[in-house]
Amino acid sequence: MLPIESTDALRDPALEVVVEALYDSTLPYHNFAHALFTLRSADRILANCAEEGIAVRALVVYYALLFHDAGYHEAHDALGFASKEAYSAHLARVTLKARAVADDIVAAVEGSILATERGAKCRCVEDAVVRMADLSGIGSDYAVFLANTIALWDEVALLYGRRSDWTDWCARTREVLAPYLAETIALTREFRQEESGGFFARARENLQRLEAEPSPAR
């Protein structure tokens, strides 16, 4: 078993105050609470990595997840960035460099944030941990998955000024998640496609249950 730190052991309260200000608390999903949720998910993944002898730089994971949706509410394209993830990576670089974090760590953090983009490929184990921690809600208990689905439904309505039909939203959720659920992730047993009861199996079950979910009152 490898001695891998948890992100909880690396928490930096002063930094987190700075980073929280980069998130918009009025967003129902892409808020700082989501970043903290992914850190808790990462700790479970890191514990499994330690048990299975997979070396991970936990500090890179901590910084990347802390910043991975920073600035989500801002118009990234108007600011000259190709994606929201690219803008979040930029905010991470500026903030961490100001705190004299080593260049190699900052570069790794940027790469791991970019690994959360749709269709991104994981270059290293830190990328994979960050990507799967960000997606962890998909394979969580159904109550968590449903709450996240509703929060995203509310968020899109807030950002675009109109609400999708619930049935259409559920169909769109399946469509968006389908490529993620077809991925091959080189990580722990939990993320093997064939693992009964693993992440992918739970995620598919959640999507199946969602199809029968009545529309929430809004």
Sequence and secondary structure as in RCSB ss.txt:
>XXXX:A:sequence
MLPIESTDALRDPALEVVVEALYDSTLPYHNFAHALFTLRSADRILANCAEEGIAVRALVVYYALLFHDAGYHEA
HDALGFASKEAYSAHLARVTLKARAVADDIVAAVEGSILATERGAKCRCVEDAVVRMADLSGIGSDYAVFLANTI
ALWDEVALLYGRRSDWTDWCARTREVLAPYLAETIALTREFRQEESGGFFARARENLQRLEAEPSPAR
>XXXX:A:secstr
      TGGG  HHHHHHHHTTS TTSSSSSHHHHHHHHHHHHHHHHHHHHTT    HHHHHHHHHHTTTTTTS 
TTTTT SSHHHHHHHHHHHHHHHTT  HHHHHHHHHHHHTTSTT    SHHHHHHHHHHTGGGGS HHHHHHHHH
HHHHHHHHHHS    HHHHHHHHHHHHHHHHT    S GGG TT TTSHHHHHHHHHHHHTT      
